[in-house]
Amino acid sequence: MNRPERLACDLRRDLPVRERLAHLIPRKQQEIERAVRLLRCCFEDRRKRSPKKGVLHRLMIVGEFARRSRGPDRETGQINEYELWAFVDFPQYRGRNRHWGKARHALATELAGRATVDLSVFTSDEVERWRDGGNRFLAEKFDRGLVLWERSSNRQEAVDHD
């Protein structure tokens, strides 16, 4: 598959990200979709030997831009601040700037002057620990969040999940 065909395939595969963000104006949809693509690219582990990076399982947006009930969205001309959460399977990989520094730098460069992204990285099982430990703030933030991308559990290919 040549580069234009691969790009067209990627665009079709990621189309549901924008559909999930239909409550936002097109510019915000585009910024968030671009952030998701960059994070997925930065996370790909091409290493043949240890230490492996782990597997990215889910990307979601939390906060005010995840709420569909917040009323009609409109252009304000301000720089938007998005809060994205990434979920990985490797505990040593979460929250480490040395692992996620490249991704944060790519986001800052690509969205400079238009938007900022606050990226938090968690392990997949931390949500249950929040619930069991009584951390209602993070558990409720997770529950109100909007999943933008999720890896299928039965195959290596990424699929969208409602």
N, C-alpha and C positions, 0 to 999 in steps of 0.2 A: 504494500500500500504506500503510495507516494505521500509527500507532506500535505498537499491540499486535501487529499481524500481523508488522511488521518485527522486533520484539523476539522473537517466537516463532520466526521464521525464523533469527535470529541464534543463539538457544539451540539449535535443531536442528543448525545448521551447526557449532557449537562442541562438540557433545556428544562427539565423539571425543577431545577434550582430556582429559576425565575418564576415558574408557576407557583411555587411555594411562597414567593415574595410578591404576589400579585397585589397585596394591600399597600405596597410602597410604589413610589413614582419610579419610572424607568431608570433614572440616573442612579438611584440607590440600589435598585435591583442589579444593575451592571457592576457597581462597586463591590457588592457583596459576592456576586458570582465570580468576579475576578479574584477576590480574596480566597474563596474556596478553591479555585483552580491552582493558585499559587501555593497554597498550603499543601494540597495534594502532591504537587510536583516536588516541593521541598522535602516531603516526607519519604518519597520513594527510596528504598534502601537498595543500593546497587553493590553493596559490599559482599564479597564472596566469603570473607572470614569474619570472625568476631572482632570487635563487638558489633552485633547487629543492632539496628535501630528499633526493632519492634514493629508492630503493625498498627496502622491508623484504622480505627474502627468507626468513628463517627465525628462529624463536624456539625455544630449547631450554633445558632445565634440566640442569645438571651438578652433580656432587657427590653427597652421600649420598642425597638424595631422588630421584635419577635411577636408582638401583640397585634393580632388582626383587629381587635376591637377598639383600638385607640382612636378611631375616627379617620376621616379621609386624610391621606397624606398629601402634602403640598411642598413645593419648592420654597426653601427659606433662604438659600444662598449661603448658608453656613456650612462649615466643615463638619461632616457627620462623624460621630464616634461610635463604632460598632463593637460589640462585645461578643467574641467568638470563643467557643469552647471546643477543644479537641480531646478525644478519648483514645488512649493507646492501651496496649496490652502489657507493656514492659514498665514496671514501677520506677526504674532508674531513669526512664526517659521523660517522665513528666516534670514540668516546672524547671527544667534545666536550660539556662540561657545558652550554654555551649552547644546544645543540640538544636534548639529552636532559634538561635540568633540569626542564622541564615534566613529562615522563614520570616522573622520579624523585620529584618533588613529589606528583604524582597518586597514585603507588604508596604513598608514605609516609602520605599523608592517608587513603587508602581502607583500608589495612591496619594502621593505627595500633593498637598494643596487641595485635595478633594475630600479625603476621608482619613481617619486613623482607625486602627484596629487594636483593641485590647485583647490579646490572646492568652488564654489560660489552658493549661494541659493537665489532664487528669487520667487516671487509669480507669478502665471500664468498670471495675468493681467498686469504685469510690462512691457511687450514687447510693448503693445499698448501705455502705458504712455511714453515709450522711443520715439516711433514714433511721438506721439502727441506733446511731449515736445521738439522735435528736437535733441534728443541725437543720432546723426547719428553713433557715434562710437559703442555704444552697439547694436543698431538696425542692423547695418551692420555685426557686429560680430555674432549676432543671425542668420541672413539670410545666412551667410556662414557656419554656424555650421552644424553638422551632428547629427540627432536624433538617439540615440542608443536604447532607450526604451521609450515607451509611454503607459500610461494607457488608455484603451478604455473608451470612454465616456458613452457607453450604457451598460456596465457590469463591475463588480468588477475585473474581471480577466485581467491580463496584456497581451497586444498584441503588436506586432511590427507594426510600421507604416512607410510607405515610403513617 
